[in-house]
Amino acid sequence: MRELTIEEIKTLKGGELTVAAVLAVMVAAVVAVIIYRLFMSSSGSTTLPGGFKFEWE
């Protein structure tokens, strides 16, 4: 290992895009599960963060 030069440090980029992509995939997965539960079951309920509760019969 060695210390980076000033020029090398200036070329480094963070991984913010990667974190955003992972969070977007996680949100899409949660939404997909909720939609699946809504359409494939005859009755049930689900509770989302923030106090949202859905019931179907």
MARMIZA-727493 format. One record per residue (C-alpha): x, y, z; residue in one letter. Coordinates in Angstrom, 2 decimals. Layout:
    east   north      up aa
       X       Y       Z  A
...
***
This chain:
    east   north      up aa
    0.00    0.00    0.00  M
    1.11    3.57   -0.63  R
   -0.20    7.07   -0.11  E
   -2.15    8.61   -2.99  L
   -0.97   11.73   -4.72  T
   -3.16   14.84   -4.92  I
   -3.96   14.05   -8.57  E
   -5.02   10.51   -7.70  E
   -7.23   11.72   -4.86  I
   -8.98   14.18   -7.19  K
   -9.89   11.35   -9.60  T
  -11.60    9.23   -6.93  L
  -15.38    9.05   -7.10  K
  -17.80    7.92   -4.44  G
  -20.31    5.10   -4.69  G
  -23.51    7.11   -4.22  E
  -24.98    5.73   -7.43  L
  -24.49    2.17   -6.20  T
  -26.29    2.89   -2.92  V
  -29.17    4.52   -4.78  A
  -29.43    1.55   -7.14  A
  -29.54   -0.95   -4.27  V
  -32.24    1.06   -2.48  L
  -34.29    1.32   -5.68  A
  -34.14   -2.45   -6.19  V
  -35.18   -3.04   -2.57  M
  -38.16   -0.69   -2.90  V
  -39.20   -2.38   -6.15  A
  -39.02   -5.79   -4.46  A
  -41.21   -4.67   -1.54  V
  -43.79   -3.19   -3.92  V
  -43.77   -6.38   -6.00  A
  -44.47   -8.52   -2.92  V
  -47.33   -6.27   -1.84  I
  -48.88   -6.33   -5.32  I
  -48.49  -10.10   -5.48  Y
  -50.22  -10.50   -2.13  R
  -53.05   -8.20   -3.21  L
  -53.79   -9.97   -6.48  F
  -53.05  -13.61   -5.64  M
  -54.87  -14.02   -2.34  S
  -58.60  -14.00   -1.76  S
  -58.35  -12.14    1.55  S
  -55.74  -10.74    3.87  G
  -54.05   -7.62    5.14  S
  -50.74   -5.85    5.07  T
  -49.22   -3.00    7.04  T
  -46.71   -0.60    5.50  L
  -44.24    1.60    7.35  P
  -45.85    4.86    8.34  G
  -49.01    3.24    9.67  G
  -50.70    2.43    6.35  F
  -52.81   -0.69    6.69  K
  -54.63   -2.44    3.84  F
  -57.19   -5.21    4.16  E
  -58.98   -7.10    1.41  W
  -61.66   -9.75    1.54  E
***
